[in-house]
């Protein structure tokens, strides 16, 4: 099935819905509800300054910088650490990751690979089966990153591929292919702990039901996961 790229202005509260709803931990770090609310606020505020038109996606970086606070970046970095992502974001570097993903999407629009529908959705220009996609194993794209739907069997296969990356084994296409980021997108060095955390999440949610999983991976590689 073709990879579907969708980018539109929408409420993205579900992006980070995979966390628990507990309060602060004993060491003062935020968990669950606090991380969820703060990250939702970051994405929603960015969303207010993003526009999708037939000629591409644009954003107001000045307003976006103003909308993100110090505690927002601290929450993102706490989540990144918990997920094994070997990075510490600043406001600038986090915004840079978002804009980098948008720029690569815009290149696909300009090259005629993608087209924008009237509702802001972006689909492959030669994809005649978009409205008939169905099934439970496919990938869609948004301005913030990628949403992956995987059936139980496909999720297990995906987990295996991630474990191979974690072990340093050569996998066709590497990390870019693993996350379906597109040929123009380059992912820097990612620690093995990130892949282990990601595949552990796949295994956990895949074991909760027989409906498979949904994984939201932002351009900054911070992710959430839940069952379908």
C-alpha positions as CSV (number, residue, x, y, z in Angstrom):
1,X,0.0,0.0,0.0
2,X,1.3,3.4,-0.9
3,X,2.4,5.7,1.9
4,X,-0.1,8.5,2.2
5,X,1.0,12.0,3.1
6,X,-1.6,14.2,4.8
7,X,-0.9,17.7,6.1
8,X,-3.8,19.8,7.4
9,X,-4.7,22.2,10.2
10,X,-6.4,20.1,12.9
11,X,-6.7,19.6,16.6
12,X,-3.9,17.3,17.6
13,X,-4.7,16.5,21.2
14,X,-4.5,12.8,20.4
15,X,-0.8,13.1,19.4
16,X,0.3,12.7,23.0
17,X,-2.7,10.7,24.4
18,X,-0.6,7.6,25.1
19,X,0.5,8.8,28.5
20,X,-0.9,8.1,32.0
21,X,-2.8,10.7,34.0
22,X,-0.7,10.7,37.1
23,X,0.7,13.8,38.9
24,X,4.2,14.9,39.5
25,X,6.8,12.2,40.4
26,X,8.7,12.4,43.7
27,X,11.7,14.1,42.0
28,X,9.5,16.8,40.7
29,X,9.5,15.7,37.0
30,X,6.2,15.9,35.2
31,X,4.5,12.7,34.1
32,X,1.3,11.8,32.3
33,X,-1.3,14.5,32.5
34,X,1.2,17.3,32.9
35,X,3.3,16.3,29.9
36,X,0.2,15.6,27.8
37,X,-1.3,19.0,28.5
38,X,1.9,20.9,27.9
39,X,2.8,19.1,24.7
40,X,-0.8,19.5,23.4
41,X,-0.4,23.2,24.0
42,X,2.9,23.4,22.1
43,X,1.5,21.7,19.0
44,X,-1.8,23.6,19.2
45,X,0.0,26.9,19.4
46,X,2.2,26.0,16.5
47,X,-0.9,24.9,14.6
48,X,-2.3,28.4,14.8
49,X,0.6,29.7,12.8
50,X,0.6,27.0,10.1
51,X,-1.3,27.3,6.8
52,X,-1.7,24.7,4.1
53,X,-2.4,25.9,0.5
54,X,-2.3,24.4,-2.9
55,X,1.3,25.7,-3.3
56,X,2.6,24.4,0.0
57,X,2.7,24.8,3.7
58,X,3.8,28.0,5.4
59,X,4.3,29.0,8.9
60,X,5.0,32.2,11.0
61,X,8.2,31.3,12.8
62,X,8.2,34.6,14.8
63,X,4.8,33.9,16.3
64,X,5.8,30.2,16.8
65,X,8.9,31.2,18.8
66,X,6.8,33.5,21.0
67,X,4.2,30.8,21.6
68,X,6.7,28.2,23.0
69,X,7.8,28.8,26.6
70,X,10.7,27.5,28.6
71,X,8.6,25.0,30.5
72,X,7.3,23.6,27.1
73,X,10.8,22.8,26.0
74,X,11.5,21.2,29.4
75,X,8.5,19.0,29.0
76,X,9.6,18.0,25.5
77,X,13.1,17.2,26.7
78,X,11.7,15.1,29.6
79,X,9.6,13.1,27.2
80,X,12.6,12.7,24.8
81,X,14.7,11.4,27.7
82,X,12.1,8.9,28.8
83,X,11.8,7.6,25.2
84,X,15.6,7.1,24.9
85,X,16.1,10.0,22.5
86,X,19.7,11.2,22.8
87,X,19.0,14.9,22.3
88,X,18.3,18.0,24.3
89,X,16.2,20.5,22.4
90,X,16.3,24.2,22.7
91,X,13.4,26.3,21.4
92,X,15.3,26.9,18.2
93,X,16.4,23.4,17.6
94,X,12.8,22.0,18.2
95,X,11.3,24.5,15.8
96,X,14.1,23.7,13.3
97,X,13.1,20.0,13.3
98,X,9.4,21.0,12.6
99,X,10.3,23.4,9.8
100,X,12.8,20.9,8.3
101,X,10.0,18.4,7.9
102,X,7.7,21.0,6.4
103,X,10.3,22.1,3.9
104,X,10.8,18.5,2.7
105,X,7.0,18.2,2.3
106,X,6.9,21.5,0.3
107,X,9.6,20.1,-2.0
108,X,7.3,17.2,-2.8
109,X,4.5,19.6,-3.6
110,X,6.6,21.8,-5.8
111,X,7.9,18.7,-7.6
112,X,4.3,17.6,-8.3
113,X,4.6,14.5,-6.1
114,X,1.9,15.7,-3.8
115,X,-1.2,17.8,-4.3
116,X,-3.4,19.7,-1.8
117,X,-7.1,19.0,-1.6
118,X,-9.6,21.7,-0.7
119,X,-9.6,20.6,3.0
120,X,-5.8,21.0,3.2
121,X,-5.1,17.3,2.8
122,X,-2.0,16.4,0.9
123,X,-2.0,13.2,-1.1
124,X,0.3,11.6,-3.7
125,X,-0.5,13.1,-7.1
126,X,-1.0,9.8,-8.7
127,X,-2.9,8.2,-5.9
128,X,-6.3,7.3,-7.2
129,X,-7.1,5.0,-4.2
130,X,-6.8,7.6,-1.5
131,X,-10.4,7.5,-0.5
132,X,-10.5,3.7,-0.8
133,X,-7.4,3.0,1.4
134,X,-9.2,1.1,4.1
135,X,-7.3,-1.5,6.1
136,X,-5.2,-1.0,9.2
137,X,-1.7,-0.8,7.9
138,X,-0.8,2.5,6.3
139,X,1.0,5.8,7.0
140,X,-0.4,9.3,6.8
141,X,1.5,12.6,7.2
142,X,0.7,15.9,8.9
143,X,2.6,19.1,9.3
144,X,3.9,17.8,12.6
145,X,5.2,14.4,11.4
146,X,3.8,11.0,10.6
147,X,1.0,8.8,11.9
148,X,1.5,5.1,11.4
149,X,-1.3,2.5,11.5
150,X,-0.1,-1.0,11.9
151,X,-2.1,-4.2,12.1
152,X,-1.1,-6.8,14.8
153,X,1.1,-8.7,12.4
154,X,2.5,-5.6,10.7
155,X,3.3,-4.1,14.2
156,X,5.2,-7.2,15.1
157,X,7.2,-6.9,11.9
158,X,7.8,-3.2,12.5
159,X,9.1,-4.0,16.0
160,X,11.5,-6.5,14.7
161,X,12.9,-4.0,12.2
162,X,13.4,-1.5,15.0
163,X,15.2,-4.0,17.1
164,X,17.6,-4.6,14.2
165,X,18.3,-0.9,14.1
166,X,18.8,-0.9,17.8
167,X,21.4,-3.7,17.5
168,X,23.2,-1.8,14.8
169,X,22.2,-4.2,12.0
170,X,21.9,-2.9,8.5
171,X,18.3,-2.4,7.5
172,X,17.3,-1.3,4.0
173,X,16.6,2.5,4.1
174,X,17.7,2.7,7.7
175,X,15.9,5.1,10.1
176,X,14.3,7.2,7.3
177,X,12.6,4.2,5.8
178,X,11.6,2.9,9.3
179,X,9.7,6.0,10.1
180,X,8.6,6.7,6.4
181,X,10.0,10.2,6.6
182,X,10.6,10.5,2.9
183,X,13.7,10.3,0.8
184,X,14.7,13.9,1.3
185,X,14.5,13.8,5.1
186,X,17.7,13.0,7.0
187,X,17.6,11.6,10.5
188,X,20.7,12.2,12.6
189,X,22.3,9.6,14.9
190,X,19.7,8.0,17.1
191,X,20.7,6.1,20.2
192,X,19.9,2.4,20.4
193,X,18.0,3.2,23.6
194,X,15.5,5.1,21.4
195,X,14.8,2.2,19.2
196,X,14.5,-0.2,22.1
197,X,12.0,2.2,23.8
198,X,10.1,2.6,20.6
199,X,9.9,-1.2,19.9
200,X,9.0,-1.9,23.6
201,X,6.1,0.5,23.1
202,X,5.0,-1.3,20.0
203,X,5.1,-4.6,21.8
204,X,3.2,-3.3,24.8
205,X,0.3,-1.7,22.9
206,X,0.3,-4.5,20.3
207,X,-0.3,-6.9,23.1
208,X,-3.3,-5.0,24.6
209,X,-5.7,-5.9,21.8
210,X,-5.9,-7.7,18.4
211,X,-6.6,-4.4,16.5
212,X,-3.0,-3.3,16.1
213,X,-1.5,0.1,17.0
214,X,-1.3,3.8,16.0
215,X,2.0,5.6,16.4
216,X,2.4,9.3,16.0
217,X,6.1,10.3,15.4
218,X,6.8,14.1,15.2
219,X,9.6,15.5,13.0
220,X,11.5,15.9,16.3
221,X,11.1,12.1,16.7
222,X,9.2,12.5,20.0
223,X,6.3,10.0,19.7
224,X,3.1,8.7,21.3
225,X,1.5,5.3,20.8
226,X,-1.9,3.7,21.4
227,X,-4.1,0.8,20.2
228,X,-6.2,1.1,17.1
